[in-house]
């Protein structure tokens, strides 16, 4: 290697060593550990963990807002599900979903040989009743003339009564479906109430069977009121009695206010969900609410004198709940508390705190860890003393 190249290499190595010395980072001093004194965890002023420990004052509360899941369904007291009474084929449909119909209006027409047989039974019963009346009239005339015995007259009267009863039975069956007499095999599916067609489950030419296992051909309901099916807990039953009012909250209608009135409470607990079914009624004049909507029901439960704290402030040690109370800036104390009501966001405490005391609502687990380390360190130091 030439002398010139050797000098160049030495210069490069010297510059690299100088740069390494200039870029060397001095290690930062570790943050001092908090100390434990009189069962209190004390942080020195300016400790970097203090900004992470956010405290919130415990507030007095006499009532809490309870939120329960709910579902909207049709008001079954104003709903009719129409099934076919006879087999047949759909020939004509006169009503569709969303259409308002009146009581007695025909929604669809079926060609039904079975219904034709029922109509024929009615016509035959009427003919037999007419013949029985004529026979009875002749028997009366002959009895008055002394030609026939009384038992023949009584037999004619009994035959007439049976014939009239058969006519009443046959007519009741056919008139129930819109045909009192005549044989045309035309079965009309009618609505017995005024409302809106909310479901239609048939098409032209479809074969219909009255097996009872299928869904309703039409569902007619009055959507101006809906039922609210509420899944309540055991503690809610004493407040949600018939006549109680609750607030209905829907995520898609946040600016709308709806009030529902409790109508009925079941006497059993669902073995699967461990909830009690409660039914309420809500008015829906503008028809903003829809069947099968998911909602939340809220009501205010009176709790007396309790303290309200964030749910994140309450920690659990075994089966004991506790919180961290900030006695003064940088000084924290662990305090056992008694939970009266636990919600997803707020918790009510019945014992262990005073109104206005500052509880750590964020990073309480960090304090729990620091407290455990400080206790172990102090215990080790005590044991090391001669």
C-alpha positions as CSV (number, residue, x, y, z in Angstrom):
1,X,0.0,0.0,0.0
2,X,1.4,3.5,-0.9
3,X,2.2,6.1,1.7
4,X,-0.5,8.4,0.3
5,X,-3.2,5.8,0.7
6,X,-2.1,5.0,4.2
7,X,-2.4,8.6,5.3
8,X,-5.9,8.9,3.7
9,X,-7.1,5.8,5.6
10,X,-5.8,7.1,8.9
11,X,-7.6,10.4,8.3
12,X,-10.9,8.7,7.6
13,X,-10.7,6.6,10.8
14,X,-9.8,9.6,12.9
15,X,-12.9,11.5,11.6
16,X,-15.2,8.5,12.3
17,X,-13.9,8.2,15.8
18,X,-14.4,12.0,16.4
19,X,-18.0,11.8,15.1
20,X,-18.7,8.8,17.3
21,X,-17.6,10.8,20.3
22,X,-19.7,13.8,19.4
23,X,-22.9,11.7,18.8
24,X,-22.7,9.8,22.1
25,X,-25.9,10.3,24.2
26,X,-25.6,10.6,27.9
27,X,-28.0,8.3,29.8
28,X,-31.0,10.0,31.4
29,X,-31.5,9.8,35.1
30,X,-34.3,7.3,36.0
31,X,-37.4,8.9,37.6
32,X,-37.4,8.5,41.4
33,X,-39.7,5.9,42.8
34,X,-42.6,7.1,45.0
35,X,-42.3,6.3,48.7
36,X,-44.9,4.8,51.0
37,X,-45.6,6.7,54.3
38,X,-48.5,6.0,56.7
39,X,-50.1,3.8,54.0
40,X,-50.0,6.7,51.6
41,X,-48.1,6.7,48.3
42,X,-46.1,10.0,47.9
43,X,-44.7,11.2,44.7
44,X,-42.0,13.9,44.6
45,X,-43.0,17.2,43.0
46,X,-42.6,17.2,39.2
47,X,-42.7,13.4,38.9
48,X,-43.4,12.4,35.3
49,X,-46.2,10.0,36.3
50,X,-48.3,12.7,38.1
51,X,-49.9,14.1,34.8
52,X,-51.1,10.6,34.0
53,X,-53.0,10.3,37.3
54,X,-56.3,12.1,36.6
55,X,-58.6,12.7,39.6
56,X,-62.3,13.3,39.7
57,X,-64.4,14.5,42.6
58,X,-66.9,12.0,44.1
59,X,-70.4,13.5,43.6
60,X,-73.6,13.0,45.6
61,X,-76.3,11.2,43.7
62,X,-80.0,10.6,44.6
63,X,-81.0,8.9,41.4
64,X,-79.2,7.1,38.6
65,X,-80.2,6.6,34.9
66,X,-80.6,2.9,34.1
67,X,-80.3,1.8,30.5
68,X,-81.9,-1.4,29.2
69,X,-81.9,-3.1,25.8
70,X,-85.3,-3.1,24.0
71,X,-86.9,-4.1,20.7
72,X,-89.9,-2.6,18.8
73,X,-92.6,-5.0,17.6
74,X,-96.1,-4.7,16.2
75,X,-98.9,-3.9,18.7
76,X,-100.5,-7.3,18.7
77,X,-103.7,-5.8,20.0
78,X,-104.0,-4.0,16.7
79,X,-102.6,-6.6,14.4
80,X,-104.2,-9.3,12.3
81,X,-102.4,-12.2,10.6
82,X,-104.5,-13.6,7.8
83,X,-104.2,-17.4,7.0
84,X,-106.3,-19.3,4.4
85,X,-109.1,-21.5,5.8
86,X,-109.3,-23.6,2.5
87,X,-106.8,-24.7,-0.1
88,X,-106.8,-22.9,-3.4
89,X,-105.0,-20.9,-6.0
90,X,-104.4,-17.1,-5.9
91,X,-106.3,-15.5,-8.8
92,X,-106.2,-11.8,-7.9
93,X,-104.3,-9.6,-5.4
94,X,-105.9,-6.3,-4.5
95,X,-103.7,-5.0,-1.7
96,X,-99.9,-4.5,-1.3
97,X,-97.4,-3.6,1.4
98,X,-97.9,-0.1,2.7
99,X,-101.5,0.2,1.5
100,X,-104.2,1.3,4.0
101,X,-107.1,-1.0,4.1
102,X,-110.5,-0.9,5.8
103,X,-112.4,-3.4,7.9
104,X,-114.0,-6.1,5.6
105,X,-111.9,-5.2,2.6
106,X,-110.8,-8.1,0.3
107,X,-107.0,-8.3,0.0
108,X,-106.8,-11.3,-2.4
109,X,-109.1,-13.7,-4.2
110,X,-108.6,-17.5,-4.3
111,X,-110.2,-20.1,-6.5
112,X,-110.9,-22.9,-4.0
113,X,-112.7,-26.2,-4.8
114,X,-112.7,-26.8,-1.0
115,X,-114.6,-23.6,-0.4
116,X,-116.9,-24.5,-3.2
117,X,-117.8,-27.8,-1.3
118,X,-118.6,-25.7,1.7
119,X,-120.8,-23.5,-0.4
120,X,-122.5,-26.6,-1.8
121,X,-123.1,-27.8,1.7
122,X,-124.8,-24.6,2.5
123,X,-127.0,-24.7,-0.6
124,X,-127.9,-28.3,0.2
125,X,-128.8,-27.5,3.8
126,X,-131.0,-24.7,2.6
127,X,-132.9,-27.0,0.2
128,X,-133.3,-29.6,2.9
129,X,-134.6,-27.0,5.3
130,X,-137.1,-25.8,2.7
131,X,-138.4,-29.3,2.1
132,X,-138.6,-29.9,5.9
133,X,-140.8,-26.8,6.3
134,X,-143.1,-27.9,3.5
135,X,-143.4,-31.3,5.0
136,X,-144.2,-29.8,8.4
137,X,-146.9,-27.6,6.9
138,X,-148.6,-30.7,5.3
139,X,-148.4,-32.6,8.5
140,X,-150.0,-29.8,10.4
141,X,-152.9,-29.7,7.9
142,X,-153.3,-33.5,8.0
143,X,-153.2,-33.5,11.8
144,X,-155.9,-30.9,12.0
145,X,-158.0,-32.9,9.6
146,X,-157.4,-36.0,11.8
147,X,-155.6,-37.9,9.1
148,X,-152.2,-38.4,10.8
149,X,-151.2,-39.1,14.4
150,X,-149.6,-36.6,16.7
151,X,-146.3,-38.5,16.6
152,X,-146.0,-37.9,12.8
153,X,-146.5,-34.2,13.4
154,X,-143.8,-34.2,16.1
155,X,-141.4,-36.1,13.9
156,X,-141.9,-33.5,11.1
157,X,-141.2,-30.7,13.7
158,X,-138.0,-32.4,14.8
159,X,-136.9,-32.9,11.2
160,X,-137.5,-29.2,10.5
161,X,-135.5,-28.1,13.6
162,X,-132.6,-30.3,12.5
163,X,-132.6,-28.9,9.0
164,X,-132.7,-25.3,10.2
165,X,-129.8,-26.1,12.6
166,X,-127.8,-27.5,9.7
167,X,-128.5,-24.4,7.6
168,X,-127.3,-22.2,10.5
169,X,-124.1,-24.2,10.8
170,X,-123.3,-24.2,7.0
171,X,-124.1,-20.5,6.6
172,X,-121.9,-19.6,9.6
173,X,-119.0,-21.4,8.0
174,X,-119.4,-19.8,4.5
175,X,-120.5,-16.3,5.7
176,X,-117.4,-16.2,7.8
177,X,-115.4,-16.0,4.6
178,X,-117.8,-13.7,2.7
179,X,-120.3,-16.1,1.1
180,X,-123.7,-16.7,2.6
181,X,-125.2,-18.6,-0.4
182,X,-124.4,-19.7,-4.0
183,X,-121.5,-21.8,-5.3
184,X,-118.7,-19.9,-7.1
185,X,-115.6,-21.4,-5.4
186,X,-114.3,-17.8,-4.9
187,X,-112.7,-17.4,-1.5
188,X,-111.8,-13.8,-0.5
189,X,-109.1,-13.1,2.0
190,X,-110.4,-10.2,4.1
191,X,-109.1,-7.8,6.7
192,X,-111.3,-7.6,9.8
193,X,-109.7,-4.3,10.9
194,X,-108.6,-1.0,9.6
195,X,-104.9,-0.7,9.2
196,X,-101.9,-0.9,7.0
197,X,-100.7,-4.0,5.1
198,X,-97.2,-4.5,6.6
199,X,-96.5,-8.0,5.1
200,X,-97.6,-9.8,2.0
201,X,-96.5,-13.3,1.5
202,X,-98.3,-14.6,-1.7
203,X,-98.1,-14.1,-5.4
204,X,-100.6,-14.6,-8.3
205,X,-101.1,-18.2,-9.3
206,X,-99.6,-19.5,-6.0
207,X,-101.1,-22.7,-4.6
208,X,-102.1,-22.2,-1.0
209,X,-102.5,-24.9,1.6
210,X,-104.2,-24.3,5.0
211,X,-101.7,-26.5,7.0
212,X,-101.1,-23.8,9.6
213,X,-97.3,-24.3,9.5
214,X,-96.5,-21.5,7.0
215,X,-96.4,-17.8,7.5
216,X,-99.4,-15.5,7.3
217,X,-100.4,-14.5,3.8
218,X,-101.1,-11.0,5.0
219,X,-100.3,-9.1,8.1
220,X,-102.4,-6.0,8.8
221,X,-101.5,-3.7,11.7
222,X,-102.0,-0.2,13.0
223,X,-98.4,1.3,13.1
224,X,-99.6,4.4,15.1
225,X,-98.6,2.5,18.2
226,X,-95.9,-0.1,18.8
227,X,-95.0,-2.5,21.6
228,X,-91.6,-2.1,23.2
229,X,-90.1,-5.4,24.4
230,X,-87.7,-4.7,27.3
231,X,-85.1,-7.1,28.7
232,X,-85.0,-6.0,32.4
233,X,-83.0,-7.2,35.4
234,X,-84.5,-8.3,38.7
235,X,-83.6,-5.0,40.3
236,X,-85.6,-3.1,37.6
237,X,-89.0,-4.8,38.4
238,X,-89.8,-2.6,41.4
239,X,-89.5,0.5,39.3
240,X,-91.0,-0.8,36.0
241,X,-94.5,-1.5,37.1
242,X,-97.6,-1.1,34.8
243,X,-98.1,2.6,34.3
244,X,-94.5,3.6,34.7
245,X,-93.0,5.9,32.0
246,X,-89.7,5.3,30.4
247,X,-87.6,7.1,27.7
248,X,-87.0,5.4,24.4
249,X,-83.6,6.1,22.8
250,X,-82.8,5.1,19.2
251,X,-79.3,5.4,17.7
252,X,-80.7,6.4,14.3
253,X,-83.0,9.1,15.7
254,X,-80.8,10.8,18.3
255,X,-82.8,14.1,18.2
256,X,-86.2,12.5,18.6
257,X,-87.8,12.0,22.1
258,X,-90.2,9.1,22.6
259,X,-91.9,8.1,25.8
260,X,-93.3,4.7,26.4
261,X,-95.7,3.4,29.2
262,X,-95.2,0.0,30.8
263,X,-98.2,-2.2,30.2
264,X,-97.3,-5.7,31.5
265,X,-94.5,-7.5,33.3
266,X,-94.0,-11.3,33.1
267,X,-93.8,-13.4,36.2
268,X,-90.8,-15.5,35.1
269,X,-87.2,-15.1,34.3
270,X,-85.8,-16.2,31.0
271,X,-83.6,-19.2,31.8
272,X,-81.2,-18.4,28.9
273,X,-80.7,-14.6,29.2
274,X,-81.7,-14.3,32.9
275,X,-83.8,-11.3,32.1
276,X,-87.4,-10.4,32.8
277,X,-89.6,-9.5,29.8
278,X,-91.4,-6.2,30.2
279,X,-93.8,-4.8,27.6
280,X,-94.4,-1.1,27.1
281,X,-96.5,0.9,24.6
282,X,-95.1,3.9,22.5
283,X,-97.1,6.2,20.3
284,X,-95.9,6.5,16.7
285,X,-98.1,9.1,15.0
286,X,-95.4,10.0,12.4
287,X,-94.5,6.4,11.9
288,X,-90.8,7.1,12.5
289,X,-90.5,3.9,14.5
290,X,-90.4,0.6,12.7
291,X,-91.0,-3.0,13.6
292,X,-87.9,-4.9,14.8
293,X,-86.0,-1.7,15.5
294,X,-83.4,-2.1,18.3
295,X,-83.5,0.6,21.0
296,X,-82.5,1.5,24.5
297,X,-84.9,2.2,27.4
298,X,-83.9,4.7,30.1
299,X,-85.5,5.5,33.4
300,X,-84.4,7.2,36.6
301,X,-84.0,4.9,39.7
302,X,-84.1,6.6,43.1
303,X,-81.1,5.5,45.3
304,X,-81.1,7.8,48.3
305,X,-77.8,9.3,49.4
306,X,-75.0,7.7,47.4
307,X,-71.7,8.8,45.8
308,X,-71.2,8.8,42.1
309,X,-67.8,8.0,40.7
310,X,-66.5,6.9,37.2
311,X,-66.4,3.1,36.7
312,X,-62.7,3.3,35.8
313,X,-62.0,4.6,39.3
314,X,-63.1,1.5,41.1
315,X,-60.6,-1.4,41.3
316,X,-61.0,-4.9,42.6
317,X,-58.7,-6.8,45.0
318,X,-59.9,-10.3,45.5
319,X,-63.6,-9.7,46.4
320,X,-63.0,-6.2,47.8
321,X,-63.5,-3.0,45.8
322,X,-61.2,-0.1,46.4
323,X,-60.3,3.3,45.0
324,X,-57.3,5.7,45.2
325,X,-58.0,9.0,46.8
326,X,-55.8,12.0,46.2
327,X,-55.3,13.5,49.7
328,X,-53.1,16.3,48.4
329,X,-51.1,17.0,45.3
330,X,-48.8,14.0,44.8
331,X,-50.2,12.0,47.8
332,X,-52.5,9.1,47.1
333,X,-54.3,6.7,49.5
334,X,-55.9,3.3,48.9
335,X,-59.5,3.2,50.3
336,X,-61.9,0.3,50.5
337,X,-65.4,1.1,49.3
338,X,-68.8,-0.6,49.1
339,X,-70.4,-0.7,45.6
340,X,-74.2,0.0,45.7
341,X,-74.7,-0.1,41.9
342,X,-72.3,-0.9,39.1
343,X,-72.9,0.5,35.6
344,X,-70.8,0.5,32.5
345,X,-69.7,4.1,32.9
346,X,-70.7,5.2,36.4
347,X,-70.7,3.4,39.8
348,X,-72.5,4.3,43.0
349,X,-70.8,3.8,46.3
350,X,-72.5,3.5,49.6
351,X,-69.5,3.5,51.9
352,X,-65.8,4.4,52.0
353,X,-65.9,8.0,50.5
354,X,-67.0,11.5,51.4
355,X,-68.6,13.9,48.9
356,X,-66.0,16.0,47.1
357,X,-63.0,13.7,47.7
358,X,-60.8,13.3,44.7
359,X,-60.6,9.7,43.3
360,X,-58.2,8.7,40.6
361,X,-60.3,8.0,37.5
362,X,-57.4,7.3,35.0
363,X,-54.4,5.0,35.4
364,X,-55.5,3.6,38.7
365,X,-53.8,0.3,37.9
366,X,-50.5,2.2,37.6
367,X,-50.9,3.4,41.2
368,X,-51.8,-0.1,42.3
369,X,-48.6,-1.4,40.8
370,X,-46.5,1.4,42.3
371,X,-48.1,0.9,45.7
372,X,-47.3,-2.8,45.6
373,X,-43.7,-2.2,44.6
374,X,-43.3,0.5,47.3
375,X,-44.7,-1.9,50.0
376,X,-42.4,-4.7,48.9
377,X,-39.4,-2.4,48.9
378,X,-40.3,-1.0,52.4
379,X,-40.8,-4.5,53.7
380,X,-37.5,-5.7,52.3
381,X,-35.7,-2.7,53.9
382,X,-37.3,-3.5,57.3
383,X,-36.2,-7.1,57.1
384,X,-32.7,-6.1,56.2
385,X,-32.2,-4.0,59.3
386,X,-30.2,-5.8,62.1
